[in-house]
Amino acid sequence: MSDESYESRIIDGKVLAQQVEEEVRSGVEDLESNRGVSPGLATILVGDDPASKIYVRLKHRACERVGIRAEDHFLPAETTQEELLALIDSLNKNKDVHAILLQLPLPKHLFPQEAMEAISPSKDADGFHPYNMGKLMIGDEGLVPCTPHGIIRALEEYNVPVKGKNVVIVGHSNVVGKPMAAMLLNRNATVSVCHIFTDDLKKYSLGADILVVAAGVKHLIKADMVKEGVVIFDVGINKEEDGVYGDVDFKNVIKKASLITPVPGGVGPLTVAMLMKHVLMCAEKSL
Ligand SMILES: Nc1nc2c(c(=O)[nH]1)N[C@@H](CN(C=O)c1ccc(C(=O)N[C@@H](CCC(=O)O)C(=O)O)cc1)CN2
């Protein structure tokens, strides 16, 4: 088969993100004209990690597109935990700020868990607060982490059945792997969570109907590690001098997959779009 004929197998994250953003834009208009509320997001970036700067910029651009007010709080790398907590406290109290986003990772001397717990659960656009994570675990999904939420949206849009399917997740982070597992269990998938300590990853990945890879290892998943017809979400962003690469050897694996996300242009744009959705949810709940 020529490379062109594999095109229909690609899940276009940019197109899906545009769809989600369109829904948010109309929700924002509705909230403004009928309830007089203009949704506002405050982003916090500590330090000058180049990738984090790009992601925060992408989030601000998305806010502009959908009509969300966004304020940018940039703190220098030497910021103390107390200073960070003081900023979060003031944003929690600010009625014009409906949602708060603390960009991760934080500089090594700071304590991300304590900072995330300081964000009011009702303003937790990222869904990282233990209250929101706890709700997710018991099947009450409200504010949930953006990347897994984007993947669930893509599964729905592409009519991929989840119930009873074997899902393998590679990576057990709090940002992607663990919440992804909970969201899929909530939908009655059979979920295996693998990670860097998993012995014989291939043994698991070969059984996957749906494979979510968030390991941060360039081209970890090769064509001989997946079965024909698998649906793959590649969350990896591995930056090298000549470009950005995913955790999946896309060029070869697409020959076996029925659907697959590319990097870039797959899960990343969806993550940002779901954040917009969450800001709108926070603003709606504030009423
Ligand atoms: N507070 C949070 N921090 C982090 C999260 C998160 O969801 N909340 N996730 C990641 C980074 N991230 C969002 O913050 C993110 C990563 C990638 C993209 C994206 O659109 N990537 C582009 C490629 C961009 C490039 O070339 O650098 C793509 O995939 O097309 C958006 C958001 C960690 N931190």
The ligand as a Gaussian input file, in Angstrom:
#p B3LYP/6-31G(d) Opt

LIG

0 1
 N       -0.344000      22.057000      33.857000
 C       -0.041000      21.203000      32.874000
 N        1.237000      20.971000      32.562000
 C        1.511000      20.080000      31.569000
 C        0.478000      19.446000      30.839000
 C       -0.848000      19.702000      31.211000
 O       -1.833000      19.137000      30.640000
 N       -1.073000      20.594000      32.225000
 N        0.793000      18.641000      29.740000
 C        2.122000      18.689000      29.182000
 C        2.410000      19.806000      28.225000
 N        1.281000      20.382000      27.474000
 C        0.389000      21.146000      28.127000
 O        0.673000      21.835000      29.049000
 C        1.241000      20.347000      26.047000
 C        2.126000      19.591000      25.324000
 C        2.113000      19.634000      23.914000
 C        1.211000      20.425000      23.247000
 C        1.183000      20.539000      21.766000
 O        0.233000      21.044000      21.201000
 N        2.239000      20.098000      21.109000
 C        2.366000      20.234000      19.678000
 C        3.844000      20.280000      19.357000
 C        4.444000      21.559000      19.882000
 C        5.941000      21.600000      19.717000
 O        6.418000      21.436000      18.623000
 O        6.593000      21.844000      20.740000
 C        1.724000      19.048000      18.987000
 O        1.711000      17.947000      19.580000
 O        1.256000      19.226000      17.880000
 C        0.307000      21.175000      23.974000
 C        0.320000      21.141000      25.357000
 C        3.139000      18.816000      30.301000
 N        2.802000      19.837000      31.228000

